[in-house]
């Protein structure tokens, strides 16, 4: 029987590119997203099932796993996530709760369900999409950056908890700004970061794919992002918060 993979956030962007790579590598696929699938990713037209589902809820994650129909999951790419721009005080409660519920609650529930299965048989691979945003205070993107800081830390901790399960590997992919629907959906198209040249999602996905296939713990995509991640560990948080403000403040695109 072919290997079986679940990819979330797979209708566009990094998730769609991960699905292409999994299909090329011979995986049967279950692809999930909260936006419609207009057509399967190239290379994933056979042995692929798509599911439009809200993974910010426990019920949505249960629907996804029910769609696997008890099949053993060889690979999980937990890529679903939402961003949210603008000042925290200007955001509706429903908006920031949806970011937290998608990026943290739904992701943790999915990871727990799948990792329990993998741990029981001591076999499986997991790729979690974190972000270099988790390394810095996200002025005008505060909730999103906070969720990614949580995810980056959480995955490190769970990886350590499971270190005796050497047949199970958990990899964190930490991209920077990537050319996806993220900035439009987050309402950040008028920001400097929204207008700047961004990384190609196919290249980001390849970085993550190579890392999870080799069992690496984590990987930052791109030299510029690696420099930014390194700087965030050295500079005071007041400095990195101001740097983030200059990139993410609404209307900043017209200033630069």
N, C-alpha and C positions, 0 to 999 in steps of 0.2 A: 504494500500500500504506500502511496505517496506521502511525503511529509505534509503536515497540516499547519498553517499559520493563520493567526488572527492579526489584522492590522486595523487600528482605529484612527479616526481622522483621515480616512483614506480616499475621500472624494476629490481632494485637491492637494496641492503642495507637497510637502515632505512625505506625508502618508501615502499619497498616490505613487510617488517615486519609489518608496519602499515596497509597495505592492508589485510594481514592475520588476524589481530586483528579486523578490521572492518567487514570482512566477517564472522568471528566467532560470532560477535555481531549482525549479521542479516542485514547488510547494502547491498543494491545493490551498485555496484562499477563502477566508470569510472576512469581508471588508465591511467596516462600519463607519458611519459618519452621521452628523445631524443635519447635513445638507444633501440634496439629491445627487445620485450617481447618474450622470447623463449617458455615460458608456463606460464599460470596464477599462481599466488601464491597459495600454498596449502591452501585449504579451501575456495578459491575464484573462483571455476570453474563454478559455476552457477551465473547467474545475474551479470556478469562482462563484461565490454567492455574495451579494451585496445586501446590506441592511441599513435603512435610514432609521436612526434611533438616537434618542437623547441620553448620552452617557453621563449626564450630570446627576442622574438618579439611580438609586439601587435597582429600581424596577427596570430601567433601561439596560443596565449591565446584565441583569438576569435574563432579559430578552436576548441579548447578544450571546450569552453562554448557552441558553436553550437552543439557539440556532445552530450551535456546534453539534447538537444531537449526541452528546456523550463521547465524541471523538477526542482522542488524546491530542493535546496541543503541543506541538514541537517548538513553535516559535510564537511569541507574542510581541508585537510592536505597539506599545502603549503610547500613541502619538497624539491622541485627541487633546485639544486644549483651546482656551479662549483668552484673548487679550481685552483690555479695556483702557482707553486713554482718558485724558482730561483729569481735572483736579478731583480728589476724593470727595470733597464736600459737595461737588456738583453732580455726583453720580447717584442714581436711584439705587435703593437697597436691592431691588430685584436684579439689577445689572451686576453689582459686585458679588452678590450671592451666587449668581450663575457661574461667574468665573471661578470662585472658590469651590463650588460643587462639582464643576467639570474637572478643573485642574488637580484638585486634591481629593475630594470625597469619592467621586466616581473612579478616579484612577486608583486610589488605594483599595477600594472594594474589588475592582477588577484584578489588581495584582495579588491580593490575598487569595481570591478564589483560584486563580491560575497557578500561583506558586505553591499552594497546597497540593494540587495535582502533581506538579512537577517534582516537588520534594518527596512525595510518596513513592515515586518510581526513580528518583535521583537522576532525572534527565529532563533537559529543556533549556531553551534560550529565551531571554527577555531583553528587549531594548526599550528603554524609557526615554522619551524626549523631554529633557530638562531645558535649560537655557543658561547662557552666560548672564542673562538678566538677573539670575538668582545671586550673583556675586555683588550686586550694587543696589543701593536704595533707589527705587524707581520713581523719582519725582514725576508727577503727571501720568504715572503708570504703576502706582504704588501697590495696588492689590495684585496685579499680574506678577510683578517682580517678587512680591512676598510669597505667592504660591510657588514660584519656581525655586526660590530659596528653600522652601519647605521640601519640594520634590527632590532637589539635588541632595539635601541632607538626609532625607528619609531613605532614599535608595542606597546611599552609602551605608546607613545603619543596617538595613535589612540584608544587604550583601554580606556584612560582617556576621550577622546572626546566622546566616545560612552557609558559612564558610566550610562546614563539614560536608555539605552536600555538593561535592566537587563536580558532579554531573550537571548541576544547574548553574548557569551563568547569568548575571544581571549586569547590563551595560547601560550607562547613562550617556546619551548624545546631548551635547550642549552647543547648539548653534547660536549664531548672532542673528542680525537682521537678515531675513531671507525673503526672496521674491515670491510671496504667496498672498493669499487673500487676508492674511492676518491684519494688516494695517487698515484695510478698508473696513473690515468687520469691527475693529477696535476703535473706529472713528479717529484715526491718526494720519489721514492723508495730507493734512495741512501742516505736519510737523517736519522738522529736518530729517529725522530718521525715516519718516514715511516717504520722503522724496529722494533720499539718497540712493545710490547704487547699492543693490543688495546681492547676497549670495544666491547662486543658482540652486533651487531645491533638489535637482537631480544630483548635484555634487555633494550637497549636505547629506542626502540619503545614502549615497555611496560611502561617505565617511562613516556614518552610523552602521551601515551594513557590514563593512569590513571589520569594524570594531566588535560587533556582536558575534560575527562568525569566528573571530579569533579569540573570543572570550575576554576581551579587555574590560576593565572596570568602568572606564569613562573616556570620553574623547571630546575635545573642543574642535569644532570645524574651523579651519582657516587661520592663517598666520596672524592677521589683524585681530581676530577675535582672541587668539591666544595671548597676544600682547595686552589686550584690554582686560582679560581675565587675570593676568599676572599683576597688572597695575592695581586692580581692585583690591588685591591682598596687601598692598603696600600703602596706598594713599588713604588719608583719613576719610571716613564716611561722609563728612561734610563736603569734601571736595568731589567725591564721586557722585553724590546727590546733585550737586550743582552742574556737573558735567552731564548727568542724565537730563536735568531740567533743560539745558541748552538744546538737547536733541529732541525731547518729547513734549515740550510746552506747546499747547495749541497756538497755531499761527507762526511758529518759529521758522517754517519753511520760507516765508517771505523775507526773513532776516538773513538768510544764508544761502 
